[in-house]
Amino acid sequence: METATPKILIVDDEPDLEMLIRQKFRKEIRDRIYDFYFAGHGVDALRRLIENPDIELVLTDINMPEMDGLTLLSKIREMNNPLLYSVIVSAYGDIQNIRRAMNGGAYDFVIKPIDFNDLELTIKKALQNLDSFKQALKSRDELVTVRKELDEARELQLAMLPASIPNHPELDIAVSLRTASEVGGDYYDFSFPQDGSVNVVIGDATGHGMKAGLMVSIMKTLFVSDSEISEASVFFQSANKTIKSLNLNRMMMALCMVNYSGGSIRYINAGMPPVLLWKSGIVEEIENQFLPLGSLSSQPFSDIRFSMQKGDVLFAFSDGLPELVNPAGEPFGYNGIQELLKQVNGWSAQQIVDHFNAAIRSWNHDSELTDDITLMVMKRR
């Protein structure tokens, strides 16, 4: 029986892109290896998807008129079609939108300006993965298998976490990790180099389920095996290279590290939300953003330094917090986080964590979470 030609929808408002795609893939189009469709924005793309329900892959830009790419991704997710994959096209360094797209169901991403060889590889990988998924759907035991995988992924994720929170003479530390119905891959850990400092990490693996659990276990292994981390930038470069070399279908690890020593902080962030520093009622966002580990073969990681005085609070969190929505569909947002943090004068680290967890329950009416939420508070004694 003849195999149907895969149908691919390209969504972009650049008028020259259709010509470039047809030129690059002219042989594949002629030989009916691929069948391309084109749309100029999200609304047009939805119409194309309705007219051609057998489209298997959508490649969409983010910034477009009428409906942007992230909104289109949410609409595609609402279709609840597991046989429709999506790939986001984003500018280099647009970490927040890449992270939102991957957490929103995108299979992969392509960096602008588009490298057409990389685009071709991405298309091949997505369609190969989709073919494998189609085979898996034939199993009558699929639902049981998926449920078991989620349970195992949650157990694996929790097993990777520290057994206890360290009792540090200069730091009051409290942590909370609330897992979603579909395991999201949040992670935190501590290490204590012989120089007397403490390393604190908080991370978030892209994707969900067992793949996210696998990435967390890899990150745990890398972190524990290098417990004497003295230069965070060197560790991040090494971990990035290792994760990239494993070729895990663009699985990545967002990770933030804080090294504390006698009131001095060294901070580096690869794809996590920026940490917040509370000083005397004023909240400052500490920026030091790089792409998640495994995004590129090499990145020029570097840390920044600042100090914590007695009573200062450092607050780190995963993106499940700002992206948490209430029944009206409104996100909790970064402004909401900062307003809550302004209220913590004189509170212990645990009281601050409890304060945020109460706000989370109130915001989403204690509903089931769609993504993990990790909170980490470090207060200088």
N, C-alpha and C positions, 0 to 999 in steps of 0.2 A: 504494500500500500504506500502511495506517495505521501511523503511528509509535507504538511502545510508550511508555506513560507512564513517565517516569523514577521509579524507586523510591528513596526517601531514608530512611535509618535515623537517628533521633535517639537518642543514648545519654546519659542524664542522670538522676540520682536525685532531682531536684527535682519534686515531684508536680504543680506548677502549670504546668510547661513545656509538656506536651502540650496543655493547654487553650489556652495562649497561641499555640502554633504553629498549631493548628487554626483559631483565631480570625483570626490574621494572614493565613493562606493559604487562607481559606475559599473564595474565588473560584477560586483555582488548583486546589484539591481538587475543587470542584464541576465545573469544566471539564476535569478529568483532565489538567491540566498537570503536577501532581506527585502522587505517591502516597506518603504518609508512613507509616513504621513507627516504633514506639517501644520502647525498652528501658531498664531502670532501672540496669543495670550491665554490665560487660564480658562476664560469663558469659552473661547473657540476650541480649546483642548477638550473640555467636557462634552461639547457638541460632537466632536470627532469620536470620542470614546463611546458615546451613545449610538452613533451611526455605525461604528465598527467595534462591536463588543469583543471581538477576538484579538484586538491589539494586546500585545504581551509586555511591551516595554515602553515606558515614557521617560524621555530625557528632557528636563525642564530647567530653564533659567530661573533665577530668583526674582530679579527686578523686571517687571513687565507691567504694562497698562492694564486696566480693568480688573485683572485678578493676578496676583503675584504667585510665584512658584510655591511658597510655603502654604498659602491658602489652597492652591491646587492639590498639594500633597494631602492636606487634611480632607479634601473632597474625595480624593481617590481612596483614602483609608475608609471613608464612610461607605464606599461602594462594597466593602467587605469582599473583595475579589482576590483571593490568595494567588491567583494566576496572573496578576498584573503587577509587574515590578516597576519601580521608579528609580531614576538616577538624577541627582541634583547637579546643576552647573553653577559654580560659585567662584567669586574672585578669591585669589590667594590671600589668606589672612582673615577671611570673614568667618572667624571661629564660631561665633554665636549662631549664625544661620546654618553653618554646616552641622553643628551639634544638634540644633533643633530639627533639621531635616532628617538626620540619621535616627534620632529618637522618635521622629514622626513617621518612620516607616520606610525611608529611602534605603535602597539596597546599597548604593555606592554614591560617590561624588566625583566630578571632573572639575579641574581647576581651569579658570580663564586666565589668559587666552588659551583656547582649546588646542591641545596637542592631538592631532587627529589619529596618530598611532596609538596614543593612550586611550582615546575614545573608542577605537576599534577593539582594543583589548578589553575595555570595560564592557562593551556590548557583548562580546563573546562570552566573557565570564558570567554576566548576568543571565544570558540565555541558557548557558550550560547549567547554571544553578537552578534555573526555572525548570529545565528538563528533569533534573534530579528530583526536584520537588514534586513534579507531576507523577513520577514513578512512586514516590512515597505515599501520595494520596490514594494509590490503589490498594493500600493495605487496609483491611477491615479493622485492624486493631489500632488505627492511627490515633484516635482520641485517647485511648488508654496509654499509648506510648507517649503522646505529648504531655499528658497529665503527669506521668511518671518522670519525664524529663524535667518538667518544671519543679517537681518536688526535689529531685536530685540536685538540680541547679541551686535551689534555695539552700539545701543542706550544705552543698559545696561552698556557696558564698559565705554562709555563717561560720563554717569551719575555718575559713581564711582569716577571720577577725581575731584580734587579741582576746585572750581569756579574761583580762581585767584592764582597767584604766590605771596608768601609772600614778603613783603618789609622789609628786615632785616637790622638793622643798620650796621652789620659787614659783611654781605654776599650779593653779587650780584648774583641772581639766575635766570636762564632761562631754560625753558623746551620746548621740542617739541615731540609730539607723532603723527606719521603718520600711519594710520591704513591700513591694507592690504585688498585686495578684500575679503579674507576669514578671519574673525576676529581672531587675534592671541592671545589676552589676556594680552597685556601689561598694566601696572598699575604704577602710582606714587602717592605719597601723602606726607603730612607734618603734624607734630603735634608740640605743644609748651608746654612742661612741665612747671610747676610753678617755677622750678629752673632757668629759663631764657635760657635754651638751646633750640635747635631746632632739631627735628628728621626728617630725609628725607629718604623716601623709594622709591625704584624702583623695579618692579617685572615683572614676565612673567609667566602666567599660561600655563601648558602643554596643547597641543591640540589646537583646533580651535572651532569657533562657539559658540553656547549657553553653552556648557560645560565649555569652557574657561571663558565666561562671568559669569557663576555661581561661578567659583572658585575666580574670581576677587571680586565678591560681598561678598563672605565669608571672603576673606583677608581684605577687606575694613572694614567689621564689627569688625573683631578681632583687627585691628589697631586702629579704632576710639574708641572702648570700653576700650582700655588701653592707653589713651592719655597721662597718666603720666608715660610713660615707662622710668624707671631709669636704669634698667639693660637689655640691649638688648638681652643678652644670655638667660635670664629668659623668656622674651617675645617669643623668637624664639622656645624655648623648649615647651612652652605652646601652641603656634600656631601650631607647628609640631604635637603635640599630638592630638589636636582638629581635624586638617585636616585628620590625619591618622584614627581617630576614626569614621569619617563620612563614610568611606568605599566607596569612589567615583570612584571605578574601576581604581585605580592607578592614578587618577588625582592628580597633584602636583602643588606646587607654588614655583617657584624660586624667591628669595627675597634678596635684599641688603639693609642694613640700615646704615646710617651715622648719628651720633649724634655730633652736633657742639656746643661747649661752649667756648667762649673766645679764639679762636684759637686752642683749643684742639679737636681732632677728636677721636671718638670711632667708629670702623667699624667692621661689621660682614656681611658675604656673604654666602647665601645658594643657590648655583646653578646659580647665575648670572655671566656674564663676570666680571673679575677683574676691579675695578675702576683704573683710571690713575691719577697720581698727576703730574702737571706741576710746576716746580720750576726753574725760571731763564733760561728757554729754554731747560731744561732737563726733560724728561718724565720718570716717574717711575711707574711700574705696582705694585699695592698693592694686594698681595695675602692673602686671608683668606677664603679658600673654604670649604664649607660643601655641602652635598647633599640637593636638594630642599626639602622644607617643605612637609611632607606627604610621603616621600620616605620610612622611617623606623619609627618604633614605638618610638624610642628614639635616640637622637644624642647628643654628648657632645659639644654643641655650646659654643663658646667663642669669645670675640672680641679682636681686636688689637688696639693700640693707637699710634697716631702720631700727629704732629702739622702742622698748616697752617700759614705761615707768610703772611703779606700784599702783595698782588699781586699774590699769589699762586692760582692755579686753580685745582679743583677736577672735573673729568669728568666721569660720569657713563652712561651706555648705555645698551640696550637690544641686544640679539644675532642676531636680524634681521640686525644690521649694519655690523658686520664682515662677515655674511653669505650672504649678498647681492651680487648677481652675475651680471656681465655685459653680453652683448649679446654673448660674446665668452665663457660664462660659468665660468669665473674666479671670485672667491670671492673677496670682498673688503679687507677682512683680517685684522688681528690685527696690522700688520706692517704698513698698509696704514693708520689706525686710528692714530697710534703714530706719523707718519710723518706729518699728518695734524695738530695734536695738538702742534707740535713743533713750528708752525708758528704764535701762538696767542699772542705774546708779546704785552702788552698794550691794548689788546682788551677787550671790555665788554663781559659779559656772553652771551647777546643776539647776539652780533657779532660772537661769537664762534659758537653758535647754527646755525646761518645763514650760516656760513662758511661750516659747515658739511652738511647742507641740500643742499647747492649748489653742493657739491661734490657727494652727493647721486644721485641727478638728472642727473649729468653728467655721473656718472658711469653706471647707468642702463638706460640711454637715456630717462629718465622721464617715464619709463614704469610702469605698475601697479605692486605694491608690492605683494610678496607672503607671507610675514610675517611682523607684526608690527615692526616699528623702533622707539624707544624712546631714546631721548638724554636729559641728565640733566647736566647742568654746574653750579658749585658753585665756585665763585671767592671771595676771601677775599678782602674786601675794604681796 
